[in-house]
Amino acid sequence: MSGARPRGGRRVPANPPFPELPWFQRLNVLDVVLVIFLLAVVFSAGTLAGSGRPVNYWEGLTRVVGRFFPPDWSVTGSTLRALGETVQIAVMATFFSVLISIPLAAAGARRLAPLALVAAVRMLMNAIRTIPSLIWAVIAVAVVGANPLAGVVALTFYSMGYLGKFFSDAFESVDLDVAEGLKAIGAGPVQCFQHGVWPHAKPLIWSSSLWMLEYNIRSAAIIGYVGAGGIGVQLHAYAEYGWWSKFATVLIFILVLVTLLDLLGEWVRKRVTKRLQKPLAE
């Protein structure tokens, strides 16, 4: 076969080539974002200049790291107690933020709430996320004093901004056919949400909550720098007095805790997600 077929007394190719589009028509959103990012990298390169003075960076690094060794294990007891307080702050903050974020996210989901309410709630969540956790801690310390309660308050507000966004996205990804069917037979809004939306969104809710707990434990180790309790209080004190060997001991314990939490959190997420998705598949 010649790969061409006659048409109107003349032969045309069996697979005529597609016309090549201009380069600007071949761009997609990802290409545009990548180009913008690369341009931002070029314009931001000036931040690598440093102070402009000749500095031996390797010598500075070895000098600072050398002060960390050997670690001073005499602070093990106080470090473990402070780590326990750090975990407690993170647990309570995650608990309160989950309770508040579920109704907040439902009010911020376009498929569940009126547009005016959605706009107001999303603006609130954006405003909360704008403020870093350390600034929330400064505000909380000014309100309730320098104690672990300030850490709980700060991380609760900080977590609401993220969990509200995550939960809202989870609710919007749900197939609403079941909820609409329940509504058609006379079910109320709460019943439609409980039986038509929540079972499908629950795996994503659990996964986001576990991630937030891990993140809050890391954040709780920092907000103590401004007096909000936890292991950060020790880090701040040791840095102020130049006790870098004790500082190193605290960092080692934080590293061990974070590693264990990562492993445990990943295992729990897989088990919970698999168990919750199994009934939906059936």
N, C-alpha and C positions, 0 to 999 in steps of 0.2 A: 504493500500500500504506500502511496506517495505522501500520506499525511495531509493531503488537501482534497477537497471535494468541489465538483463543479457547481456553480451557481450563476444562472443567467448567461451561460455560454462562456464564463471565465472561471478560473480556478482561484479559490481563496484559501488561506491557511486554515487548518482545522482548529487551531488554538491561536487566534490573533492576539498579539501582545497588548497588554493593558497600557493605556497612556500614562506616562510618568507624571505625577503631580509635582507642582513646585514645592520647594523645601519647606516653606512656611505652612503649606497645607498638610504636610506629613507630620508636623509637630502635634503631640498630644499633651495633656495636662502634666504628665510625669516628666516629659522632656522640658517643658517650660519651667517647672519647679526646679529641675536639676540645673538648668542654665542659670536661673536666678541665684540658686545656692552657690554655684561656682563663682559667680560674679561677687557675691557677698564675701566669699573666702578671699578673693583677690583684694577687695577693698578693706578687709579686716587684717591683712597681713602685717600692718604697721604695729599691731599689738605685740608682735614677737620681738620688737626692738629692745625691750627692757629699758633700763635706765640710761643706756648709751655709754656707760663706763665699762672698761675692760674688767670682766669678772671671770674667775675660774669656777665654772659651775660644778665641775666634778669635785673639786676640792671642797666647795661649800657643802655639797651633798654628803660627802664622806665625813665631814666634820660634824654635821648635824646628826646623821645616823649613828655615828660613833658614840654620841651621848646617850643613846637609848640602850646600849649594851654595857654590861649584862643587866637584864631586867631586875628590879628590886621586888622579890616575891614576899617581902614582909607586909605588903599592903593587900595580900590576897583576901583576908577576911573582910576588910572594909569594902573591897572591890566587889566581892560576891553580894554583899548586902545592897550596895548601890545598884548592881545589875538587877537584883530582885525588884527593887523599887522602880527601875526603868521598865521592866516587863509589866509591872502592875499599872504604871501610867499608860502604857501602850494598850493594854487589854481594856481598861476602862474607857479610854478615848475611842477605841474602835467600837466598843459596845454601844456607847451613846451615839456615835456618828451613824452607825447602821440603823438604829431605831429612828433617828431623825431623817436620814436620807431616803428611806423607802417611801414615805408619803411625799417628801419633797420631790423625788424623782418622778413619781406618778403625776404630780402636778406639772412637771416640766417635760412630759412626754407628749409630743404633738398628736399622737393617735389616741390619747386618753383624756386630754384636758383641753379647754377652750384656748384659742390662740393668744388672747390677751394674758391669761394666767401663765401660759407657757413662756411667753416673752419676759414677763416679770420674774419668774422663777429662774430662768436661764441667766438673766442679767445678775441676779443675786448670786448664783453659783459661780459665775465668771468673776464677780467682785471678790468672793471668798478665795478663789484660786489665785487671784492676783497677789495676795499678801502671803509672803513666805512664812513657813512654820516658825522661824526664829522671831519674826516680827509679831506674829500672834502670841508668842511666848512673852515678849516684852510687854505687850498690851495686857496679857493675863496677869503677869507679875505686878503691874501697876494697879490692877483692880483687886486681886485677891491676896497679894503678897507673895514673897519668895518662898514657895513650898510646892510639894508635888501636885496639889490641886491646880495650881497654875499650869502645870504641864498637861494635866487632863483637859482643862478648858481649852488650852491653845491647840492641842492636837485634835480635839473634837471638832472645833471650827474648821481647822485646816482639812481634816478628812472629809467633812461634809461637802466641800467643793468638788472633790474628786469622786467620792462615792455617789453623790447626786448625779454627776455626769455619767458615770459608768452604769448606774442602775437605770437611768433614763434611757440610755442607748439599749439596754437589755429589754426594757419594756417595749421600745419601738421596734425591736427585731422579732417580736412575738406575732404569730399568726392569730388574728383576732376573730377567726371564724367561730371558734367555740364560744367566746365571750358574746359575740353578736347573736349566736343561737340562743344562749341563755337569756339574753335581753329580750328576744322575740317571744319567749314563753313566760315572761313576766318577772324575771329575776332582777333584783335591785343592783345598783352600781357596785356595792361591796361584794355581793355574791358573784357578779360577773368578773370582778378582779380576782377574787379568791379562787374561783374554780376555772376561769377561762384564761387568765393572764399569769398569775403567780406560778402554777406548776411548770409552765414553759420557761419562765424567766429565772426560776430558782437556781439552776446550776450556775448561771452567769453571776447571780447575786452572791452565792457562796464563794465562787472563785475570786471575785473582786474583793470580798470582805477579808478573805485569807491573805490576799496580796497586801491589803491596806494594813493588816495587823503586822506583817513583816516590816513594812515600810515605817510604821509608827514606832516600832522598837528601835530602828535605826535613828529616826528623828528624835526620839526621847533621849538618845545618848548625846544629842547636840544641844537641845534647848536648855539643859542644865547650865550652860555657859552664862545664861542671863538670870539664873536663880530659880528655874522652873523644876527643880528636883532631878533625881536620876543620876546616872554615872557621869553626866556632863559637869556636875559640880566638882567632882574629883579632878576631871581633866583640866578644868579651868584653874583650880588651885595649884596643881602640879606644874602647869605651864607658867603660871604667875611667878612661882618661886624657882623655876628652872630645875625641878626634880624630874629630869627626863627619863631616868631609869624607872621611876614609879609610873610615869606617863606611859612608858612602853608596856609595863605590866597590864595596865588598864586596856590598852589597845589590843593586846593578845587575847584577853578575856572577851572583848567585844567581837574580835574576829572569830573566836570559837563559837560564841553565841549566834552570830549571824550565819555562820556556815551550817550549824545544826538547824537553825530555823529555815534556811533555804531547803535543806534536804527534807525536813519534816513537812514543810508547807507544800512542796511539790508532791510528796507522797499522799498527803491528805487531800489535795485538790484532785488528784487523779481518782482516788477512791470515791470521793463525794460526787464528782461529776459523772463517773461511770454508773454509780448507784442511782443517781437522780435521773439520768437519761435513759436508763433501761426501761422503766415503766412507760416512758413516752414512746419508745420504739415499739413496745408491745401494743 
